[in-house]
Amino acid sequence: MHRRSFLKGAGIVTILVAGGAVWRAEDQGVFSVG
């Protein structure tokens, strides 16, 4: 496995997981300010 492609895939997965976590938390009203 090439290290560059591995890091690229890991970065994409990390972004997807982080984005999904934020979207899920916002959907549950964790960030509701008002």
N, C-alpha and C positions, 0 to 999 in steps of 0.2 A: 504493500500500500504506500502510495506517495504521501509524504508528510504534508505537502501543500494542499492537496485535495482533501486530506483528512482534516486539517485545520479549517479549511473553507467549509466543509460539511458540518464540523462541530460548531462553527460560528453561526451558520444558518439555523441549526437546531437550537442553539442557545437563544437566538433572537426570537424564534418561533415560540419556544417555551416561555420566555420572559413576556412576550406580547400576549400570549394566551393567558398567563397568570394575571397580568394587568387588566386585560379585558374581562376576565372572570370576576376579579375583585370589584371592578367598576360596575359590572352587571349586578353584583350582589349588594351594591350600595356602600361599599367600604369607604369610597372617596367622596361620598355625598357631603357637601359642605353646608347646604342650606336647608 
